[in-house]
């Protein structure tokens, strides 16, 4: 876990280890994609992990057929001991059993309660830019819709989106796709509209910004600006180890009340620091 006083200065962030898994468990290796959520005055870290450390190099795995070893991650949940995320200790609550389930309800942050028959598939990676390599129709195993994040227009709470990541997180094609809730029922697939023309945020070779995805969204310290935090890489062959944390400002279109999120092209800046940062 990391905390910092200035969102533009990660070099001086304070860090602490909150979970060190023992050997021989289903969550012992390759802890990925942790997300921190506050629910009922407790903090939960939801992450994925694997029982072993077997995985081919990313650019090899990207191009191989169905006989290649596949990543076999599952989701797990840590719970804080108190309401302060930094001062708390964290304990493992268990596995969040979501395999092959897409939109679900939970009775608590680590237990799925929705019957399988009531779960809804909102999006399937069928578009060329959701596949890896780009447009390759014969390697669907490497296609993905993952890391969904809710994003609501702060000027109009009736405009709700899911921004998700597509393709593979370890190579240049990783990008962001978009679903918009256009009806009243988020569990009804027909109430969602998918942007099919292309990704809403994707690699920018002119800036050597590749593999941009798994975004989360926040505001500047004074709440006047919207910011996205995501990972990307300058070396398109470097795999997961080449990723770095990036942040850029985004807007809400020409009409803020009715507009869709308008994401920038990824780059390296320099950018003006967030509004209100001392």
Secondary structure as UniProt FT lines:
FT   STRAND          2..3
FT   TURN            7..8
FT   HELIX           10..12
FT   STRAND          14..15
FT   TURN            23..24
FT   TURN            26..27
FT   STRAND          29..39
FT   TURN            40..41
FT   STRAND          42..50
FT   HELIX           58..63
FT   TURN            66..67
FT   STRAND          74..80
FT   TURN            85..87
FT   STRAND          90..96
FT   TURN            99..100
FT   STRAND          106..108
FT   TURN            109..110
FT   STRAND          111..112
FT   HELIX           116..118
FT   HELIX           128..130
FT   TURN            134..135
FT   TURN            137..138
FT   HELIX           140..142
FT   STRAND          145..152
FT   TURN            154..155
FT   TURN            157..158
FT   STRAND          160..166
FT   TURN            169..170
FT   TURN            172..173
FT   STRAND          175..181
FT   TURN            186..187
FT   HELIX           189..191
FT   STRAND          192..194
FT   HELIX           205..207
FT   STRAND          209..219
FT   TURN            221..222
FT   STRAND          226..233
FT   TURN            236..237
FT   HELIX           239..242
FT   STRAND          243..251
FT   TURN            256..258
FT   TURN            275..276
//
